């Protein structure tokens, strides 16, 4: 066989569904988990596997030492219903000759295959292979850790043809819409992918009142909203939430559960603010903007919100909070006046840890959260501002939650705070589901910091893995 010839495709038998250890998500009817058996011969020579929709992020490399032979992967979404097992040749072809990130699902790990931190060289079980460093080194030795992590973040974005970092060309055109404050070179796009420099002019490919890049659907109430337990929609049976999924983001979260927004094309027709508002009907109780994130498309969301507010629809937001402060003020006022709320995703308090996980600073997020909290006295109930944090195993621990909670409590101890269970996904598929112990320790830390309204959300994801 010549070097240019591809080896024959692997023919592997299908297996029945099987529940992976350490995760209860399998019980949900929407989850589709499939497994393929690896023959001793294939395993001995080493293989790579990944989901075709994940491409580069889903790749892993196994050797004959791994046990068990059954490869399990929780696909999370009903549309992702297949697993590919690829030879080394196919692995190389899939990433176009680039060296793949070597990651494997948690179900394949054991105490024999704990990950070594590349900085302190301790061997620990809760280190994401994509990061390759422990949380202590991120916090305490950022000067050694962050340069490599920023390059890794950049590589994850190149796989989707997005700018590897917020452009800062001194001669570039300026986009002030979010914390990234892009200065875009000629012929290139901003970090969110929706703004472009065309002959020295800032061109909006989407995110204006005339065109939003989004999906929408009617979500029957009550729904799995982060603020469901404090929201009036919790009792509105027979009504719906107009759920608006925006196809862009100002962060690059390695654990993004809605990563597929990166595949949405801003050059399509899109939907105007008027067209979106027209989707509301007599049973539409509220609208919620999420994604991705509404931040890169705030002009569109605000235009639609003004129309919907006039029709009696409550305005709600789920956001990382990095928008330009004046745009935040408009969003908060709309929620204040209509009975809605704004839900901030506070991913970490430590800035270096935040950069490691999201690629972006959290300074604007914390500043905007404090800014929004100033409106609370105007309407204490129902809650106007809500916070949430994803409990990423090994990284967002009880100590980190305590720091976030103390910050929230310094503004208003009655702000509702939701702690959310993590599920392995996207570029971090090799950590387990958040454990019950982890979630309960985080809840205790939040209450000890002075918060009065703390809740563990999506308990069905919690595991006993650690």
GINOR-V540567 format. One record per residue. N is the residue number from 0. RES is the residue in one letter. SS is DSSP state (H for helix, E for strand, - for the rest). PHI is phi in whole degrees, 0 to 359 (* if undefined). NEAR is the number of other ideal C-beta (glycine too) atoms within 8 Angstrom. Layout:
N;RES;SS;PHI;NEAR, N;RES;SS;PHI;NEAR
//
This chain:
0;X;-;*;3, 1;X;-;288;4, 2;X;-;295;3, 3;X;-;274;3, 4;X;-;279;6, 5;X;-;275;6, 6;X;-;292;7, 7;X;-;297;4, 8;X;-;296;5, 9;X;-;289;9, 10;X;-;248;3, 11;X;-;238;10, 12;X;-;289;5, 13;X;E;279;5, 14;X;-;241;10, 15;X;-;292;3, 16;X;-;299;8, 17;X;-;214;9, 18;X;-;277;7, 19;X;-;285;12, 20;X;-;290;6, 21;X;-;82;11, 22;X;-;209;16, 23;X;-;261;9, 24;X;H;300;12, 25;X;H;302;11, 26;X;H;289;6, 27;X;-;284;7, 28;X;-;296;3, 29;X;-;282;6, 30;X;-;283;11, 31;X;-;238;9, 32;X;E;241;13, 33;X;E;237;12, 34;X;E;226;12, 35;X;E;234;13, 36;X;-;278;9, 37;X;-;257;13, 38;X;-;287;7, 39;X;H;300;8, 40;X;H;293;6, 41;X;H;295;11, 42;X;H;294;14, 43;X;H;295;7, 44;X;H;271;6, 45;X;-;90;10, 46;X;E;225;14, 47;X;E;238;14, 48;X;E;219;13, 49;X;E;185;15, 50;X;-;272;11, 51;X;-;300;7, 52;X;-;284;8, 53;X;-;276;9, 54;X;H;61;11, 55;X;H;304;13, 56;X;H;298;14, 57;X;H;275;11, 58;X;-;285;17, 59;X;E;211;13, 60;X;E;236;11, 61;X;E;244;13, 62;X;-;233;7, 63;X;-;293;7, 64;X;-;282;6, 65;X;-;283;9, 66;X;-;217;5, 67;X;-;274;4, 68;X;-;286;8, 69;X;-;287;10, 70;X;E;262;13, 71;X;E;247;11, 72;X;E;212;12, 73;X;E;275;13, 74;X;-;273;12, 75;X;-;68;9, 76;X;-;249;7, 77;X;-;300;6, 78;X;-;286;5, 79;X;-;263;10, 80;X;-;239;7, 81;X;-;208;7, 82;X;-;238;11, 83;X;E;252;8, 84;X;E;251;11, 85;X;E;240;13, 86;X;-;286;9, 87;X;H;301;9, 88;X;H;296;8, 89;X;H;295;11, 90;X;H;302;14, 91;X;H;296;8, 92;X;H;295;8, 93;X;H;295;12, 94;X;-;260;12, 95;X;-;57;5, 96;X;-;85;4, 97;X;-;274;6, 98;X;-;291;3, 99;X;-;283;11, 100;X;-;290;11, 101;X;-;266;8, 102;X;-;227;12, 103;X;-;220;12, 104;X;-;293;14, 105;X;H;305;13, 106;X;H;299;9, 107;X;H;269;13, 108;X;-;278;10, 109;X;-;211;6, 110;X;H;299;5, 111;X;H;286;5, 112;X;H;235;9, 113;X;-;292;10, 114;X;E;268;11, 115;X;E;268;9, 116;X;-;295;14, 117;X;-;287;7, 118;X;-;255;10, 119;X;-;269;8, 120;X;-;66;7, 121;X;-;284;7, 122;X;E;260;7, 123;X;E;227;11, 124;X;-;278;9, 125;X;-;248;8, 126;X;-;243;14, 127;X;-;291;13, 128;X;-;297;11, 129;X;-;297;12, 130;X;-;281;12, 131;X;-;75;10, 132;X;-;224;13, 133;X;-;275;12, 134;X;H;294;10, 135;X;H;297;7, 136;X;H;291;13, 137;X;H;298;17, 138;X;H;286;9, 139;X;H;260;6, 140;X;-;228;9, 141;X;H;298;9, 142;X;H;295;5, 143;X;H;273;8, 144;X;H;269;14, 145;X;H;296;11, 146;X;H;304;7, 147;X;H;292;10, 148;X;H;291;13, 149;X;H;294;11, 150;X;H;292;8, 151;X;H;297;11, 152;X;H;302;13, 153;X;H;298;10, 154;X;H;295;10, 155;X;H;296;13, 156;X;H;278;13, 157;X;H;299;9, 158;X;-;296;9, 159;X;-;247;7, 160;X;-;56;4, 161;X;-;254;10, 162;X;-;304;11, 163;X;-;294;8, 164;X;-;204;10, 165;X;-;302;10, 166;X;-;294;13, 167;X;E;226;7, 168;X;-;286;8, 169;X;-;301;5, 170;X;-;262;5, 171;X;-;280;14, 172;X;E;281;9, 173;X;E;267;9, 174;X;-;241;12, 175;X;-;261;5, 176;X;-;290;11, 177;X;E;214;12, 178;X;-;300;10, 179;X;-;290;12, 180;X;-;47;9, 181;X;-;296;13, 182;X;E;239;13, 183;X;E;270;16, 184;X;-;292;10, 185;X;-;305;7, 186;X;-;77;6, 187;X;-;242;10, 188;X;E;250;11, 189;X;-;283;14, 190;X;-;302;11, 191;X;-;285;13, 192;X;-;86;10, 193;X;-;256;14, 194;X;E;242;15, 195;X;E;220;11, 196;X;E;268;16, 197;X;E;243;7, 198;X;-;54;5, 199;X;-;81;6, 200;X;E;248;7, 201;X;E;279;10, 202;X;E;253;8, 203;X;E;269;9, 204;X;-;287;12, 205;X;-;192;14, 206;X;-;95;17, 207;X;E;253;9, 208;X;-;306;9, 209;X;-;277;5, 210;X;E;203;13, 211;X;E;245;16, 212;X;-;264;16, 213;X;E;199;13, 214;X;E;240;7, 215;X;E;220;10, 216;X;E;198;6, 217;X;E;275;8, 218;X;E;254;10, 219;X;E;301;7, 220;X;-;269;14, 221;X;-;288;9, 222;X;-;237;10, 223;X;-;271;4, 224;X;-;297;12, 225;X;-;303;10, 226;X;-;259;13, 227;X;H;307;11, 228;X;H;287;7, 229;X;H;239;9, 230;X;-;258;11, 231;X;H;296;8, 232;X;H;294;15, 233;X;H;300;9, 234;X;H;251;6, 235;X;-;268;10, 236;X;-;296;6, 237;X;-;92;5, 238;X;-;257;11, 239;X;E;226;10, 240;X;E;259;17, 241;X;E;280;15, 242;X;E;273;12, 243;X;E;243;15, 244;X;E;261;13, 245;X;E;272;17, 246;X;-;265;12, 247;X;-;195;18, 248;X;-;206;14, 249;X;-;264;15, 250;X;-;247;11, 251;X;-;223;10, 252;X;-;292;11, 253;X;-;291;14, 254;X;-;255;12, 255;X;-;306;9, 256;X;-;277;8, 257;X;-;246;9, 258;X;H;302;9, 259;X;H;293;7, 260;X;H;300;13, 261;X;H;295;7, 262;X;H;267;6, 263;X;-;280;10, 264;X;-;266;6, 265;X;-;288;12, 266;X;-;271;4, 267;X;-;283;6, 268;X;-;291;4, 269;X;-;74;10, 270;X;E;218;9, 271;X;-;286;10, 272;X;H;297;13, 273;X;H;295;9, 274;X;H;295;8, 275;X;H;294;14, 276;X;H;299;11, 277;X;-;292;6, 278;X;-;285;9, 279;X;-;288;10, 280;X;-;218;5, 281;X;-;298;3, 282;X;-;263;7, 283;X;E;278;14, 284;X;E;273;11, 285;X;E;209;13, 286;X;E;237;17, 287;X;E;228;13, 288;X;E;262;12, 289;X;E;212;14, 290;X;E;167;12, 291;X;-;34;12, 292;X;-;201;14, 293;X;-;289;16, 294;X;H;309;15, 295;X;H;292;15, 296;X;H;235;15, 297;X;H;302;14, 298;X;H;302;10, 299;X;H;292;16, 300;X;H;297;16, 301;X;H;293;12, 302;X;H;297;11, 303;X;H;294;16, 304;X;H;295;12, 305;X;H;299;9, 306;X;H;293;11, 307;X;H;293;13, 308;X;H;298;12, 309;X;H;295;6, 310;X;-;264;8, 311;X;-;85;5, 312;X;-;269;13, 313;X;E;286;12, 314;X;E;254;14, 315;X;E;230;17, 316;X;E;224;15, 317;X;E;238;10, 318;X;E;210;15, 319;X;-;276;13, 320;X;-;73;13, 321;X;-;259;15, 322;X;E;290;15, 323;X;-;301;9, 324;X;H;306;9, 325;X;H;293;6, 326;X;H;291;12, 327;X;H;300;13, 328;X;H;303;9, 329;X;H;297;9, 330;X;H;296;16, 331;X;H;295;14, 332;X;H;298;9, 333;X;H;297;14, 334;X;H;293;16, 335;X;H;302;11, 336;X;H;285;7, 337;X;H;259;11, 338;X;-;90;7, 339;X;-;270;13, 340;X;-;208;13, 341;X;E;235;14, 342;X;E;252;14, 343;X;E;265;15, 344;X;E;266;11, 345;X;-;267;15, 346;X;-;282;14, 347;X;-;196;15, 348;X;-;263;11, 349;X;-;293;10, 350;X;H;297;9, 351;X;H;295;11, 352;X;H;295;15, 353;X;H;298;14, 354;X;H;296;13, 355;X;H;299;13, 356;X;H;273;12, 357;X;H;239;14, 358;X;-;82;10, 359;X;-;222;13, 360;X;-;296;8, 361;X;-;254;13, 362;X;H;300;8, 363;X;H;295;11, 364;X;H;301;14, 365;X;H;292;11, 366;X;H;297;9, 367;X;H;290;14, 368;X;H;297;16, 369;X;H;296;9, 370;X;H;296;11, 371;X;H;294;14, 372;X;H;296;11, 373;X;-;295;7, 374;X;-;276;12, 375;X;H;302;12, 376;X;H;302;5, 377;X;H;287;6, 378;X;-;201;8, 379;X;-;297;7, 380;X;-;225;4, 381;X;-;295;9, 382;X;-;307;14, 383;X;-;272;14, 384;X;E;242;15, 385;X;E;231;15, 386;X;E;240;14, 387;X;E;215;14, 388;X;E;216;16, 389;X;E;274;11, 390;X;E;272;14, 391;X;-;283;12, 392;X;-;304;14, 393;X;-;83;12, 394;X;-;233;14, 395;X;-;264;13, 396;X;-;266;11, 397;X;H;298;10, 398;X;H;297;7, 399;X;H;293;14, 400;X;H;298;15, 401;X;H;300;12, 402;X;H;296;10, 403;X;H;298;14, 404;X;H;296;17, 405;X;H;296;10, 406;X;H;297;12, 407;X;H;298;16, 408;X;H;296;12, 409;X;H;294;5, 410;X;H;267;9, 411;X;-;191;9, 412;X;-;294;8, 413;X;-;267;8, 414;X;-;298;16, 415;X;E;296;13, 416;X;E;227;15, 417;X;E;256;14, 418;X;E;256;15, 419;X;E;251;11, 420;X;E;286;15, 421;X;-;273;14, 422;X;-;232;11, 423;X;-;303;13, 424;X;E;195;10, 425;X;-;53;12, 426;X;-;273;10, 427;X;E;233;13, 428;X;-;267;14, 429;X;-;249;13, 430;X;-;251;12, 431;X;-;282;12, 432;X;-;298;16, 433;X;-;308;13, 434;X;E;275;13, 435;X;H;300;8, 436;X;H;300;7, 437;X;H;302;13, 438;X;H;296;15, 439;X;H;289;9, 440;X;H;295;10, 441;X;H;294;16, 442;X;H;298;11, 443;X;H;298;9, 444;X;H;295;13, 445;X;H;294;15, 446;X;H;290;11, 447;X;H;297;8, 448;X;-;283;11, 449;X;-;113;9, 450;X;-;283;13, 451;X;-;257;7, 452;X;-;229;10, 453;X;E;244;13, 454;X;E;219;9, 455;X;E;272;12, 456;X;-;269;10, 457;X;-;30;8, 458;X;H;300;8, 459;X;H;297;9, 460;X;H;274;13, 461;X;-;293;13, 462;X;E;234;13, 463;X;-;241;5, 464;X;-;286;11, 465;X;-;204;10
//
